Amino acid sequence: MTFGVTFPQLGVEKKSATRDLIVEVLSEQWPLSTKEIFNRIKKDTIFSGSYQAVHKVLLQMVESGVLKREGKKFQFDKEWINNIKRFSTEFSFAYSNKQKTLFSNISKKENFNLAFDTPLDMGEFLIKEFLQYPNPEKKAGVILARNCYPMIGLSIDGVSPLLNAFRSVPWYVVLKGNTLCDRIFSKPFRLIGAKFKYGVDFSSLPDFFVLSDHICQIYWPEALIKEWKEEIERTKKISEFDLKKWFDLMYGKRGKVHLIVSKNKGVADRLRKQVLQHFRDASR
């Protein structure tokens, strides 16, 4: 996966420094006119450049796709932001695992492991890589997990391929949890046909995702498991649902989320059979 990404140039040259100051201003407030940006820079920094210099750099940033201009106002281009986010996620995957290539090359291996700083980073991998793996036989996808994962924090860029992956083949999900949060988080998937079984007692340590012959094992840090459990148990009714807390859980760092991805037809088929058996038993 390759992205054409233009970064604000960091460095000591005046033009680069001007770009950095513009980025800092527009990251705090937007949209702003050239005059508003220039005045903010002059007020908050020791910038010695001219109004014309700021305006020239703004136009260059528009031309390169970093900024979008509407009338006399400037703000970041949303597509540029999404490209930066995708690039940064892939680079983080590769860099954190001491890889010299971006993640798309890592995932060509049949067996590998990764570690992520946040649940949202891990979710990006599941959505944009694992759930896109080839499944020529259209085998059902299955999940065995403590609780249902929320889509909180995902951009439209992430939600769309996630829902498409769940529409492409039947999905069956067995959860240990049977809480209000599990029902809330699973609703978007149930609406597009995914089948859920709640409150199933099993002793598996990691969560499992199985697609075709690939298995993804997810090991959550103990600190995150504890906070997640406390928040789920605290939420007894819709009015008690704390969206801000869930954003913090998805974005916050509580230790590494470790993943082991492997390709093993025999193990994948056994796990799939184990999950599907819960739904066959219920239909009798």
Secondary structure as UniProt FT lines:
FT   HELIX           14..28
FT   STRAND          32..33
FT   HELIX           34..44
FT   HELIX           51..63
FT   TURN            64..65
FT   STRAND          67..70
FT   TURN            71..72
FT   STRAND          73..76
FT   HELIX           78..96
FT   TURN            97..98
FT   HELIX           103..106
FT   TURN            107..108
FT   STRAND          112..116
FT   HELIX           119..128
FT   HELIX           130..132
FT   TURN            136..137
FT   STRAND          141..145
FT   TURN            152..153
FT   HELIX           156..168
FT   STRAND          171..175
FT   HELIX           180..191
FT   TURN            192..193
FT   STRAND          195..197
FT   STRAND          207..211
FT   TURN            212..213
FT   STRAND          214..219
FT   HELIX           222..234
FT   HELIX           238..240
FT   HELIX           243..251
FT   STRAND          257..263
FT   HELIX           265..283
//
